[in-house]
Amino acid sequence: MANVFSGLRWIIDTASPLMVTTERIKVKGIRWVYEGATAGDNCVVQDADGNVLWETVAAGVNYSEAELLEDWWETGFKVPTLAGGRLIITLC
């Protein structure tokens, strides 16, 4: 599956140091689903300056975590670390 940036539900399956967007966006929620996880695998979302907007570390296999954020990401975001799986970002 490739990254999907359409509609209000963006799906990211590839880590990159490049910005996904530099636009100001309102994020309703975020979810990381990783069926092949092992304890210690992680996912990090950062702003343009490298500040962490969201991060998590898998506690074990078949890991999934979701969080309701309802927050503005002022300078967009990038996903420099994604051990695997899919990161799903829901926009408002």
C-alpha positions as CSV (number, residue, x, y, z in Angstrom):
1,M,0.0,0.0,0.0
2,A,1.3,3.5,-0.8
3,N,0.8,6.6,1.3
4,V,-2.7,8.2,0.8
5,F,-3.3,11.9,1.3
6,S,-6.8,12.4,0.1
7,G,-9.9,13.4,2.1
8,L,-9.9,13.7,5.8
9,R,-8.1,10.4,6.5
10,W,-4.4,10.3,5.6
11,I,-2.6,6.9,5.7
12,I,1.2,6.8,5.9
13,D,3.1,3.6,5.6
14,T,6.6,5.0,4.7
15,A,8.9,6.9,7.0
16,S,10.7,10.0,5.6
17,P,12.6,12.9,6.9
18,L,10.8,15.1,4.3
19,M,7.7,17.0,5.3
20,V,4.3,15.4,4.5
21,T,2.9,18.9,4.4
22,T,4.0,22.3,5.5
23,E,0.5,23.6,5.7
24,R,-1.3,24.3,9.0
25,I,-3.7,21.5,9.6
26,K,-6.1,20.5,12.4
27,V,-5.7,16.9,13.5
28,K,-8.7,15.2,15.0
29,G,-6.9,12.0,15.9
30,I,-4.1,9.7,15.2
31,R,-3.7,5.9,15.1
32,W,-0.8,3.5,14.6
33,V,-1.6,-0.1,13.6
34,Y,1.4,-2.5,13.3
35,E,0.6,-6.2,13.0
36,G,4.3,-7.2,12.8
37,A,5.4,-5.2,15.8
38,T,7.9,-6.3,18.4
39,A,8.4,-4.6,21.7
40,G,10.4,-1.4,21.3
41,D,9.4,-0.6,17.7
42,N,8.3,3.0,17.5
43,C,6.6,5.8,15.5
44,V,7.5,9.5,15.7
45,V,5.7,12.5,14.2
46,Q,7.5,15.8,14.2
47,D,7.0,19.4,13.1
48,A,9.2,21.3,10.7
49,D,11.7,22.1,13.5
50,G,12.0,18.5,14.7
51,N,9.8,19.0,17.7
52,V,7.8,15.9,18.6
53,L,4.1,16.2,17.9
54,W,3.2,12.6,18.7
55,E,5.2,9.4,19.4
56,T,4.6,5.9,20.7
57,V,6.6,2.7,21.4
58,A,5.1,-0.7,20.7
59,A,4.6,-2.8,23.9
60,G,4.6,-6.1,22.0
61,V,3.3,-7.9,18.9
62,N,0.3,-6.8,16.9
63,Y,0.4,-3.3,18.4
64,S,-2.2,-0.6,17.9
65,E,-2.5,2.7,19.6
66,A,-5.0,5.6,19.0
67,E,-5.4,9.0,20.5
68,L,-7.9,11.8,20.1
69,L,-5.9,15.0,19.6
70,E,-8.1,17.8,18.3
71,D,-5.1,20.0,17.9
72,W,-3.5,22.3,15.3
73,W,-0.2,21.3,13.8
74,E,1.0,24.8,12.9
75,T,3.8,24.0,10.5
76,G,2.7,20.7,9.1
77,F,4.4,17.4,9.9
78,K,6.8,14.7,8.9
79,V,7.1,11.1,10.0
80,P,10.9,10.4,10.3
81,T,10.4,7.2,12.2
82,L,7.8,4.5,11.4
83,A,9.0,1.0,12.3
84,G,6.2,-0.5,10.2
85,G,2.5,-0.7,9.8
86,R,0.2,2.2,9.0
87,L,-0.1,5.6,10.6
88,I,-3.6,6.9,10.2
89,I,-4.2,10.7,10.7
90,T,-7.7,12.0,10.7
91,L,-8.1,15.6,9.9
92,C,-11.0,17.9,11.1
